[in-house]
């Protein structure tokens, strides 16, 4: 799972795609909680996978909640 004391790109993707079994997921999360480098990389992987909100989203929510 961990190459050279850091998590491989394949493991980040497997985590994001929910392809790790329970034991692998626990090891992954323990490592992330203890390793700033890997924690920052995970944040980068997750950020790259997000979509920006539409520019009018706030206005639409406020209008719908009235």
Residue frames relative to the residue before (quaternion, step in Angstrom):
aa qw qx qy qz dx dy dz
X 1.0000 0.0000 0.0000 0.0000 0.00 0.00 0.00
X 0.8022 0.2107 -0.1009 0.5495 3.57 0.76 -0.96
X 0.1647 -0.7843 0.5950 0.0608 3.51 -0.72 1.14
X 0.8446 0.0111 -0.0308 0.5343 3.59 -0.87 0.93
X 0.6752 -0.5298 0.2710 0.4357 3.57 1.04 0.85
X 0.6996 0.3590 -0.2843 0.5485 3.60 1.22 0.25
X 0.5730 -0.6116 0.4348 0.3297 3.54 -1.23 0.53
X 0.4315 -0.7035 0.5061 0.2504 3.57 -0.99 0.87
X 0.6546 -0.5118 0.3882 0.3987 3.57 -1.27 0.44
X 0.6177 0.5591 -0.3419 0.4348 3.59 1.03 -0.77
X 0.6648 0.5013 -0.3009 0.4649 3.58 1.02 -0.79
X 0.6029 0.5334 -0.3623 0.4698 3.61 1.04 -0.67
X 0.6777 0.4851 -0.2911 0.4698 3.57 0.89 -0.93
X 0.6374 0.5185 -0.3301 0.4646 3.59 0.96 -0.80
X 0.6312 0.5202 -0.3271 0.4733 3.59 1.03 -0.77
X 0.6740 0.5001 -0.2949 0.4568 3.59 0.85 -0.97
X 0.7370 0.4033 -0.2160 0.4976 3.57 1.03 -0.79
X 0.4374 -0.7317 0.4243 0.3054 3.57 1.35 0.25
X 0.4085 0.7208 -0.4591 0.3206 3.58 0.99 0.88
X 0.5343 0.5953 -0.4272 0.4214 3.62 1.21 0.20
X 0.4171 -0.6670 0.5360 0.3063 3.57 -0.99 0.73
X 0.7475 -0.4319 0.2565 0.4347 3.57 -1.26 0.25
X 0.6711 0.4965 -0.3054 0.4581 3.61 0.88 -0.89
X 0.6564 0.5013 -0.3084 0.4719 3.60 0.95 -0.85
X 0.6468 0.5274 -0.3124 0.4538 3.58 0.99 -0.87
X 0.6486 0.5095 -0.3169 0.4683 3.59 0.97 -0.83
X 0.6529 0.5004 -0.3117 0.4755 3.60 0.93 -0.87
X 0.6265 0.5443 -0.3222 0.4555 3.55 1.01 -0.87
X 0.7104 0.4664 -0.2597 0.4587 3.57 0.78 -1.06
X 0.6122 0.5286 -0.3492 0.4731 3.60 1.05 -0.68
X 0.6638 0.4985 -0.3095 0.4638 3.56 0.90 -0.91
X 0.6419 0.5253 -0.3202 0.4578 3.60 0.92 -0.91
X 0.6762 0.5081 -0.3006 0.4407 3.59 0.96 -0.81
X 0.7417 0.4033 -0.2118 0.4922 3.59 1.20 -0.50
X 0.7442 0.3846 -0.1964 0.5096 3.60 1.17 -0.41
X 0.3564 -0.7609 0.5054 0.1963 3.57 -0.39 1.23
X 0.6199 0.5593 -0.3421 0.4311 3.59 0.99 -0.84
X 0.7256 0.4306 -0.2478 0.4761 3.58 0.76 -1.03
X 0.5991 0.5551 -0.3521 0.4572 3.58 1.11 -0.63
X 0.6669 0.4865 -0.2932 0.4823 3.58 0.96 -0.85
X 0.6385 0.5116 -0.3314 0.4699 3.59 1.02 -0.73
X 0.6272 0.5221 -0.3436 0.4647 3.60 0.98 -0.77
X 0.6317 0.5230 -0.3335 0.4650 3.59 0.95 -0.82
X 0.6483 0.5177 -0.3105 0.4639 3.58 1.00 -0.79
X 0.6397 0.5106 -0.3222 0.4756 3.59 0.98 -0.83
X 0.6937 0.4758 -0.2820 0.4614 3.56 0.90 -0.91
X 0.6316 0.5263 -0.3330 0.4617 3.58 1.03 -0.73
X 0.6495 0.5232 -0.3115 0.4555 3.59 0.99 -0.82
X 0.6878 0.4854 -0.2636 0.4711 3.57 1.20 -0.53
X 0.6102 0.5624 -0.3593 0.4269 3.62 1.22 0.00
X 0.3531 -0.7087 0.5712 0.2162 3.53 -1.25 0.46
X 0.4889 -0.6460 0.4801 0.3363 3.60 -1.02 0.64
X 0.5173 -0.6253 0.4839 0.3275 3.56 -1.14 0.63
X 0.5576 -0.5880 0.4503 0.3749 3.59 -1.08 0.60
X 0.5956 -0.6116 0.3782 0.3580 3.62 -0.98 0.75
X 0.7389 0.4044 -0.2295 0.4876 3.61 1.06 -0.64
X 0.3258 0.7873 -0.4789 0.2115 3.59 1.24 0.21
X 0.6653 0.5008 -0.3128 0.4569 3.61 0.83 -0.95
X 0.6537 0.5109 -0.3125 0.4626 3.59 0.90 -0.93
X 0.6676 0.5024 -0.3068 0.4558 3.61 0.92 -0.85
X 0.6485 0.5083 -0.3194 0.4680 3.60 0.97 -0.78
X 0.6645 0.4982 -0.3046 0.4663 3.56 0.90 -0.91
X 0.6547 0.5033 -0.3141 0.4685 3.59 0.96 -0.83
X 0.6877 0.4859 -0.2884 0.4558 3.61 0.93 -0.83
X 0.6871 0.4943 -0.2895 0.4469 3.58 1.11 -0.58
X 0.5586 0.6135 -0.3919 0.3974 3.62 1.23 -0.10
